[in-house]
């Protein structure tokens, strides 16, 4: 299946092109950037408007074979010279159709445009490359906008998350991988089989890029060598047992793995979403005050709920319970044929909990990393 490119990649490509045209006075009809995944993106430029002090252009979002509502949307970047007080900085802002964060616990702080960290880094990297090319040492103001964004926002989870006025500029790898369920499961099966053929009877898995990045930064282990299981945790366990794996480590964000603590083995939001109810239930067990339980139930994100639990002074106890229950349901799914461990983390608090056997994995993973 054909992969596509994220809104973050589109924004970075448009920003790089607009910066190039502003600083050189030369017109471009296409531009190439490198995504964090290492894949080059050659983008065609649309609706180019050049002025003496600013240039804007658009890139059309191509989601590949992924059923993405933003496919076909034009992502604009307008680049202008920065004001005197920010003369040597690259300032990135959100314009029309880019959401604004109004609730805590998201990738960006309250008040910021919903342009996530990795897209911001991509935009800055590509624009600075142009600055170095033309030996420009001043500052630039970059405004990302999506004219259709406010309308598209209604079809996303942004209103529930407290992001108003438009869509988010997203992406951790820069590419959009097709979300066909069977294609993903087939890919997981292939990766498990390859690992088993190499002689490993243990496997570390993570639902997605956040888990991979957490393991890389926190423990220095590159999970790209292992398996990304997406939302299909139950199916991954089934296939691992079928192939004879003896141990599995699951690493993931609390927002995804809290569902597994409730026995939910397909964590896609369309399948089930009882995150706050589960967090509240585990908090009740630790006798957290009723008022705080109500606050947890009213939270829009698990990051926000974790902060409420942290205020109670019982974050560690609650998260250890959750980790234990995740392992219970994983081993139950495995029919007792595979030992399981897990590591939970949040963006704000880092590691939240790990199961009792997780420490042993650091020896295994360290040895494998050294090979």
RODO-2510 file (C-alpha; in nm, 4 decimals, decimal comma):
residues 371
     n   res          X          Y          Z
     1     x     0,0000     0,0000     0,0000
     2     x     0,1133     0,3544    -0,0737
     3     x     0,2210     0,5743     0,2183
     4     x     0,1513     0,9463     0,2292
     5     x     0,2897     1,2507     0,4062
     6     x     0,1721     1,4194     0,7249
     7     x     0,0387     1,7718     0,7664
     8     x     0,3709     1,8404     0,9399
     9     x     0,5655     1,7411     0,6281
    10     x     0,3392     1,9568     0,4108
    11     x     0,3871     2,2558     0,6411
    12     x     0,7649     2,2086     0,6462
    13     x     0,7820     2,1818     0,2666
    14     x     0,5665     2,4916     0,2141
    15     x     0,7685     2,6882     0,4709
    16     x     1,1010     2,5895     0,3136
    17     x     0,9793     2,6895    -0,0323
    18     x     0,8360     3,0216     0,0830
    19     x     1,1564     3,1029     0,2718
    20     x     1,3649     3,0198    -0,0354
    21     x     1,1552     3,2425    -0,2614
    22     x     1,1566     3,5298    -0,0106
    23     x     1,5318     3,5219     0,0472
    24     x     1,6431     3,4604    -0,3123
    25     x     1,3719     3,6295    -0,5180
    26     x     1,3576     3,3152    -0,7324
    27     x     1,0384     3,1234    -0,7959
    28     x     1,0096     2,7529    -0,7118
    29     x     0,7471     2,5082    -0,8348
    30     x     0,8553     2,2152    -0,6202
    31     x     1,0703     2,1526    -0,3138
    32     x     1,2265     1,8520    -0,1407
    33     x     1,2524     1,7909     0,2325
    34     x     1,3741     1,4963     0,4385
    35     x     1,1205     1,3508     0,6809
    36     x     1,2253     1,2278     1,0281
    37     x     1,1760     0,8764     0,8894
    38     x     1,4558     0,9489     0,6419
    39     x     1,2226     0,9397     0,3413
    40     x     1,2485     1,2313     0,0994
    41     x     0,9314     1,4245     0,0192
    42     x     0,9228     1,6029    -0,3158
    43     x     0,6284     1,8441    -0,2913
    44     x     0,4647     2,0467    -0,5657
    45     x     0,3940     2,4087    -0,4749
    46     x     0,0548     2,5682    -0,5281
    47     x    -0,0993     2,9156    -0,5089
    48     x     0,2361     3,0961    -0,4929
    49     x     0,2104     3,4629    -0,3930
    50     x     0,5289     3,6675    -0,3819
    51     x     0,5676     4,0122    -0,2250
    52     x     0,8648     4,2263    -0,1313
    53     x     0,8476     4,1372     0,2369
    54     x     0,6555     3,8096     0,2399
    55     x     0,5918     3,4991     0,0324
    56     x     0,3222     3,2353     0,0713
    57     x     0,2558     2,9033    -0,0991
    58     x     0,0662     2,5808    -0,0397
    59     x     0,1275     2,2073    -0,0522
    60     x    -0,1581     1,9634    -0,1066
    61     x    -0,1844     1,6948     0,1614
    62     x    -0,1476     1,3440     0,0203
    63     x    -0,2415     1,0769     0,2725
    64     x    -0,1459     0,7898     0,0435
    65     x    -0,3753     0,4892     0,0879
    66     x    -0,4705     0,5971     0,4397
    67     x    -0,8371     0,7075     0,4764
    68     x    -0,7354     1,0488     0,6105
    69     x    -0,9897     1,3336     0,6153
    70     x    -0,7126     1,5870     0,5485
    71     x    -0,6111     1,4285     0,2174
    72     x    -0,6485     1,6888    -0,0581
    73     x    -0,6338     1,9783     0,1881
    74     x    -0,3987     2,2657     0,1051
    75     x    -0,1483     2,3452     0,3816
    76     x    -0,0143     2,7001     0,3501
    77     x     0,3000     2,8652     0,4807
    78     x     0,3582     3,2407     0,4745
    79     x     0,7129     3,3534     0,5475
    80     x     0,7999     3,7151     0,6251
    81     x     1,0869     3,9040     0,7821
    82     x     1,0693     3,9038     1,1611
    83     x     1,0079     4,2110     1,3714
    84     x     1,3050     4,3918     1,5239
    85     x     1,2639     4,2332     1,8694
    86     x     1,2947     3,8790     1,7278
    87     x     1,5439     3,9625     1,4596
    88     x     1,7497     3,6450     1,4742
    89     x     1,4772     3,3933     1,5557
    90     x     1,2565     3,1608     1,3546
    91     x     0,9058     3,2263     1,4890
    92     x     0,6384     2,9696     1,4019
    93     x     0,2729     3,0650     1,4396
    94     x    -0,0668     2,9269     1,3441
    95     x    -0,3015     3,1132     1,1142
    96     x    -0,6534     3,0495     0,9906
    97     x    -0,7674     2,6890     1,0146
    98     x    -0,4929     2,5811     1,2555
    99     x    -0,6343     2,4940     1,5960
   100     x    -0,5501     2,6663     1,9206
   101     x    -0,4826     2,4689     2,2421
   102     x    -0,7206     2,5548     2,5282
   103     x    -0,6729     2,2558     2,7614
   104     x    -0,3585     2,1252     2,9371
   105     x    -0,1964     1,7881     2,8755
   106     x    -0,1441     1,8116     2,5004
   107     x     0,1754     1,8338     2,2962
   108     x     0,1681     2,2148     2,3055
   109     x     0,0934     2,4401     2,6051
   110     x    -0,2355     2,6232     2,6456
   111     x    -0,2558     2,9215     2,4112
   112     x    -0,0215     2,7833     2,1471
   113     x    -0,1189     2,6963     1,7941
   114     x    -0,1739     2,3206     1,7601
   115     x     0,1464     2,2697     1,5641
   116     x     0,3108     1,9773     1,7388
   117     x     0,6731     1,9552     1,8471
   118     x     0,8072     1,7380     1,5632
   119     x     0,6450     1,9469     1,2850
   120     x     0,7858     2,2605     1,4505
   121     x     1,1313     2,1021     1,4498
   122     x     1,0883     2,0004     1,0848
   123     x     0,9815     2,3516     0,9807
   124     x     1,2710     2,5136     1,1652
   125     x     1,5257     2,2649     1,0275
   126     x     1,4178     2,3151     0,6658
   127     x     1,3984     2,6956     0,6912
   128     x     1,7383     2,7187     0,8599
   129     x     1,8817     2,5099     0,5767
   130     x     1,7648     2,7784     0,3352
   131     x     1,9055     3,0537     0,5597
   132     x     2,2455     2,8863     0,5603
   133     x     2,2319     2,8382     0,1836
   134     x     2,1885     3,2121     0,1217
   135     x     2,3909     3,3236     0,4268
   136     x     2,0906     3,4955     0,5860
   137     x     2,1387     3,5536     0,9596
   138     x     1,8220     3,7476     1,0410
   139     x     1,4897     3,6293     1,1770
   140     x     1,1820     3,5018     0,9987
   141     x     0,8160     3,4736     1,0907
   142     x     0,6381     3,1638     0,9626
   143     x     0,2614     3,1349     0,9661
   144     x     0,1018     2,7991     0,8896
   145     x    -0,2618     2,8049     0,7826
   146     x    -0,5252     2,5639     0,6516
   147     x    -0,8226     2,7452     0,4930
   148     x    -1,0428     2,4346     0,5244
   149     x    -0,9180     2,3592     0,8740
   150     x    -1,2031     2,5065     1,0762
   151     x    -1,4575     2,2965     0,8871
   152     x    -1,2443     1,9817     0,8986
   153     x    -1,1942     2,0254     1,2730
   154     x    -1,5551     1,9221     1,3339
   155     x    -1,4722     1,5743     1,1988
   156     x    -1,1742     1,5220     1,4301
   157     x    -1,1257     1,4665     1,8027
   158     x    -0,9905     1,8215     1,8405
   159     x    -1,3070     1,9702     1,9969
   160     x    -1,3046     1,6940     2,2615
   161     x    -0,9362     1,7554     2,3291
   162     x    -0,9828     2,1284     2,3752
   163     x    -0,8288     2,2325     2,0422
   164     x    -1,0504     2,4978     1,8850
   165     x    -1,0661     2,6777     1,5534
   166     x    -0,9006     2,4256     1,3261
   167     x    -0,7016     2,1081     1,2745
   168     x    -0,3666     2,0143     1,4261
   169     x    -0,0384     2,0038     1,2356
   170     x     0,0822     1,6572     1,3268
   171     x     0,3303     1,3800     1,2586
   172     x     0,6217     1,2128     1,4315
   173     x     0,7754     1,0311     1,1356
   174     x     0,6684     1,2719     0,8609
   175     x     0,4910     0,9989     0,6686
   176     x     0,1410     0,8522     0,6864
   177     x     0,1376     0,4743     0,6933
   178     x    -0,1805     0,3116     0,5564
   179     x    -0,4182     0,2008     0,8291
   180     x    -0,5764    -0,0985     0,6524
   181     x    -0,6381    -0,3390     0,9418
   182     x    -0,5465    -0,6546     0,7544
   183     x    -0,2411    -0,4929     0,5964
   184     x    -0,1195    -0,3822     0,9391
   185     x    -0,1790    -0,7233     1,0945
   186     x     0,0020    -0,8899     0,8051
   187     x     0,2952    -0,6523     0,8581
   188     x     0,3050    -0,7319     1,2299
   189     x     0,3031    -1,1041     1,1474
   190     x     0,5949    -1,0642     0,9075
   191     x     0,8008    -0,8684     1,1623
   192     x     0,7319    -1,1256     1,4351
   193     x     0,8199    -1,4120     1,2017
   194     x     1,1464    -1,2457     1,0959
   195     x     1,2445    -1,1962     1,4576
   196     x     1,1612    -1,5561     1,5465
   197     x     1,3619    -1,6858     1,2516
   198     x     1,6606    -1,4901     1,3816
   199     x     1,6421    -1,7052     1,6937
   200     x     1,4832    -1,4665     1,9442
   201     x     1,2184    -1,6084     2,1782
   202     x     1,1396    -1,2669     2,3270
   203     x     0,9991    -0,9557     2,1644
   204     x     0,9564    -0,5913     2,2651
   205     x     0,6550    -0,4211     2,1081
   206     x     0,4990    -0,0754     2,1140
   207     x     0,1765     0,0613     1,9661
   208     x     0,3470     0,3441     1,7803
   209     x     0,6121     0,6106     1,7402
   210     x     0,5703     0,7632     2,0862
   211     x     0,6630     0,4330     2,2475
   212     x     0,9591     0,3878     2,0167
   213     x     1,0860     0,7369     2,0933
   214     x     1,0388     0,6896     2,4695
   215     x     1,2443     0,3686     2,4713
   216     x     1,5129     0,5322     2,2590
   217     x     1,5468     0,8409     2,4784
   218     x     1,4956     0,6796     2,8194
   219     x     1,6725     0,3469     2,7835
   220     x     1,8841     0,3914     2,4706
   221     x     1,7138     0,1001     2,2955
   222     x     1,6081     0,1255     1,9333
   223     x     1,2707    -0,0458     1,9124
   224     x     1,2823    -0,0198     1,5336
   225     x     1,4536    -0,3559     1,5694
   226     x     1,1378    -0,4927     1,7233
   227     x     0,7683    -0,4701     1,6405
   228     x     0,5211    -0,1837     1,6168
   229     x     0,1824    -0,3360     1,6948
   230     x    -0,0403    -0,0316     1,6307
   231     x    -0,3790    -0,0831     1,8012
   232     x    -0,3712    -0,4606     1,7550
   233     x    -0,2303    -0,5688     2,0896
   234     x    -0,4483    -0,8777     2,1215
   235     x    -0,3738    -0,9957     1,7681
   236     x    -0,0019    -0,9381     1,8274
   237     x    -0,0136    -1,1525     2,1417
   238     x    -0,1994    -1,4263     1,9525
   239     x     0,0581    -1,4327     1,6740
   240     x     0,3521    -1,4228     1,9167
   241     x     0,2152    -1,7230     2,1070
   242     x     0,1503    -1,9069     1,7815
   243     x     0,5139    -1,8551     1,6783
   244     x     0,6538    -1,9741     2,0096
   245     x     0,7699    -1,6501     2,1733
   246     x     0,8248    -1,6944     2,5460
   247     x     0,8290    -1,3326     2,6606
   248     x     0,6850    -0,9998     2,5489
   249     x     0,7478    -0,6432     2,6675
   250     x     0,4789    -0,3870     2,5863
   251     x     0,5809    -0,0203     2,6098
   252     x     0,3313     0,2569     2,5525
   253     x     0,1693     0,5838     2,6465
   254     x    -0,0844     0,5718     2,9287
   255     x    -0,3532     0,6961     2,6888
   256     x    -0,3232     0,3753     2,4864
   257     x    -0,2316     0,1148     2,7469
   258     x    -0,4906     0,2137     3,0073
   259     x    -0,7412     0,0412     2,7773
   260     x    -0,5450    -0,2844     2,8008
   261     x    -0,5799    -0,2599     3,1812
   262     x    -0,9521    -0,2980     3,1171
   263     x    -0,9074    -0,6040     2,8971
   264     x    -0,9459    -0,4077     2,5704
   265     x    -0,7194    -0,5671     2,3125
   266     x    -0,7911    -0,3403     2,0148
   267     x    -0,7143     0,0086     2,1395
   268     x    -0,8481     0,2087     1,8441
   269     x    -1,0832     0,4821     1,9634
   270     x    -1,3544     0,3474     1,7339
   271     x    -1,3426     0,0150     1,9178
   272     x    -1,3475     0,1429     2,2749
   273     x    -1,2724     0,4536     2,4769
   274     x    -1,3139     0,4214     2,8524
   275     x    -0,9822     0,5744     2,9510
   276     x    -1,1121     0,8131     3,2162
   277     x    -1,3488     0,5539     3,3611
   278     x    -1,0618     0,3079     3,4044
   279     x    -0,8298     0,5698     3,5533
   280     x    -1,1084     0,6695     3,7912
   281     x    -1,1715     0,3060     3,8905
   282     x    -0,8051     0,2433     3,9748
   283     x    -0,7993     0,5716     4,1681
   284     x    -1,1055     0,4681     4,3699
   285     x    -0,9228     0,1507     4,4694
   286     x    -0,6437     0,3676     4,6121
   287     x    -0,9043     0,5733     4,8048
   288     x    -0,8428     0,8994     4,6203
   289     x    -1,0895     1,1696     4,7236
   290     x    -1,4315     1,1685     4,5481
   291     x    -1,3837     1,5268     4,4259
   292     x    -1,0617     1,4262     4,2491
   293     x    -1,2336     1,1197     4,1019
   294     x    -1,4949     1,3508     3,9518
   295     x    -1,2184     1,5703     3,8098
   296     x    -1,0576     1,2635     3,6481
   297     x    -1,3870     1,1695     3,4850
   298     x    -1,4184     1,5215     3,3446
   299     x    -1,0667     1,5248     3,1939
   300     x    -1,0301     1,5343     2,8174
   301     x    -0,6869     1,3701     2,8009
   302     x    -0,5048     1,1069     3,0020
   303     x    -0,2144     1,3495     3,0541
   304     x    -0,4567     1,5839     3,2309
   305     x    -0,5985     1,2940     3,4365
   306     x    -0,2487     1,1820     3,5370
   307     x    -0,1804     1,5309     3,6723
   308     x    -0,4940     1,5066     3,8885
   309     x    -0,3822     1,1698     4,0241
   310     x    -0,0361     1,3129     4,0888
   311     x    -0,1942     1,5885     4,3006
   312     x    -0,3416     1,3197     4,5250
   313     x     0,0047     1,1891     4,6095
   314     x    -0,0862     0,8398     4,4923
   315     x     0,0338     0,8404     4,1334
   316     x     0,2859     0,5613     4,1851
   317     x     0,0355     0,3319     4,3575
   318     x    -0,2291     0,3848     4,0887
   319     x     0,0114     0,3317     3,8010
   320     x     0,1623     0,0192     3,9555
   321     x    -0,1889    -0,1238     3,9813
   322     x    -0,2494    -0,0433     3,6159
   323     x     0,0788    -0,2035     3,5055
   324     x    -0,0051    -0,5182     3,7024
   325     x    -0,3503    -0,5371     3,5453
   326     x    -0,2130    -0,4858     3,1939
   327     x     0,0140    -0,7880     3,2419
   328     x    -0,2786    -0,9876     3,3832
   329     x    -0,4887    -0,9327     3,0718
   330     x    -0,1968    -0,9869     2,8354
   331     x    -0,1108    -1,3197     2,9973
   332     x    -0,4772    -1,4124     3,0030
   333     x    -0,4914    -1,3470     2,6271
   334     x    -0,1772    -1,5582     2,5849
   335     x    -0,3410    -1,8452     2,7719
   336     x    -0,0509    -1,8611     3,0136
   337     x     0,1865    -1,9577     2,7327
   338     x     0,3920    -1,6375     2,7366
   339     x     0,5339    -1,4190     3,0159
   340     x     0,4513    -1,0513     2,9722
   341     x     0,5813    -0,7224     3,1086
   342     x     0,4948    -0,3605     3,0435
   343     x     0,6257    -0,0067     3,0806
   344     x     0,3887     0,2917     3,1010
   345     x     0,4857     0,6507     3,0336
   346     x     0,3354     0,9950     2,9833
   347     x     0,4697     1,2923     2,7891
   348     x     0,4866     1,5114     3,0991
   349     x     0,5922     1,2657     3,3702
   350     x     0,8032     1,0220     3,1723
   351     x     0,8029     0,6689     3,3122
   352     x     0,4902     0,6130     3,5210
   353     x     0,5322     0,2460     3,6114
   354     x     0,6811    -0,0794     3,4983
   355     x     0,5950    -0,4362     3,5851
   356     x     0,8132    -0,6367     3,8236
   357     x     0,9940    -0,8216     3,5469
   358     x     1,0652    -0,5179     3,3304
   359     x     1,4133    -0,4639     3,4804
   360     x     1,5276    -0,7970     3,3347
   361     x     1,4427    -0,6658     2,9911
   362     x     1,7053    -0,3945     3,0140
   363     x     1,9744    -0,6629     3,0291
   364     x     1,8251    -0,8467     2,7316
   365     x     1,7757    -0,5336     2,5277
   366     x     2,1176    -0,3989     2,6178
   367     x     2,2845    -0,7205     2,5049
   368     x     2,0902    -0,7163     2,1809
   369     x     2,1722    -0,3500     2,1212
   370     x     2,5428    -0,4282     2,1584
   371     x     2,5328    -0,6977     1,8903
***
